[in-house]
Each structure stands twice: as C-alpha cells, then as structure tokens.
Amino acid sequence: MITRIDTFGIKNLTIKTLATDINLSESALYHHFKSKNDILLGLLNYFIAEMKTRINNIPINRNDSAGL
C-alpha cells in the first residue's frame, strides 16, 4: 500500500487496487475495514505507534550538557 501511494499518489489507492496488491478480494477487505479511509486511519495509527516506540527507545545521556 505504501509503495502504491508513493508511486501513484493517494488518489490511485482504491479498495480494488489495494486488494489486487495484497492478493485479497475486495469483499475480504470490506470484511475488516469499512472504507478506504478506515484503512488509511489504521495505517496512520500504526505509524504513530511505531514512531512513539522509536522515540521512547532513543538513549538519553542525562550527563551530556553539549545540547544545552
């Protein structure tokens, strides 16, 4: 999905193209998601959670005053 958006833009992302890309039927996608926006919201929430995890795993050296 991300590759399709990157290559063709968000307007080219449809349930049909997404289903084809991931080898599922359109009805299978609709079984799990209400709409394309629901899919995009899920993707956004995934990225937010992933970024929070990455930020929380950044080591902090509290003795380093170089950044002050």
C-alpha positions in Angstrom: 0.0 0.0 0.0 2.7 2.4 0.9 4.6 1.7 -2.3 1.4 2.3 -4.3 0.8 5.6 -2.6 4.4 6.6 -3.1 4.4 5.6 -6.8 0.9 6.7 -7.9 -0.3 9.0 -5.2 -3.1 8.7 -2.7 -5.8 9.2 -5.3 -4.8 6.0 -7.0 -5.3 4.0 -3.9 -8.7 2.3 -4.1 -10.1 -0.8 -2.5 -9.7 -2.6 -5.8 -6.1 -1.7 -6.3 -5.2 -2.4 -2.7 -6.9 -5.8 -2.8 -5.0 -6.6 -6.0 -1.7 -5.5 -4.5 -2.1 -7.8 -1.4 -3.8 -10.7 -3.2 -7.2 -10.4 -1.4 -10.7 -9.9 -2.7 -12.4 -6.6 -2.3 -15.0 -8.3 -0.1 -12.3 -9.6 2.2 -11.0 -6.1 2.7 -14.6 -4.8 3.4 -15.0 -7.6 5.9 -12.2 -6.0 8.0 -12.5 -2.3 7.1 -15.5 -0.1 6.5 -13.8 2.1 3.9 -10.6 3.3 2.3 -10.4 6.0 5.0 -10.7 3.3 7.7 -7.7 1.5 6.2 -5.7 4.8 6.0 -6.6 5.6 9.6 -5.3 2.2 10.6 -2.1 2.8 8.7 -1.7 6.2 10.3 -2.3 4.8 13.8 0.3 2.1 13.1 2.9 4.7 12.1 2.1 6.8 15.2 2.6 3.9 17.5 5.8 2.9 15.7 7.2 6.4 16.0 6.3 6.6 19.7 8.2 3.3 20.2 11.2 4.5 18.3 11.3 7.8 20.2 11.0 6.1 23.5 13.9 3.8 22.6 16.3 6.7 21.9 19.0 6.6 24.5 19.3 9.7 26.6 22.5 10.7 28.2 21.5 13.0 31.0 25.1 13.8 31.8 25.7 15.3 28.4 25.4 19.1 28.6 26.5 19.7 24.9 22.9 20.2 23.8 22.3 23.0 26.3 
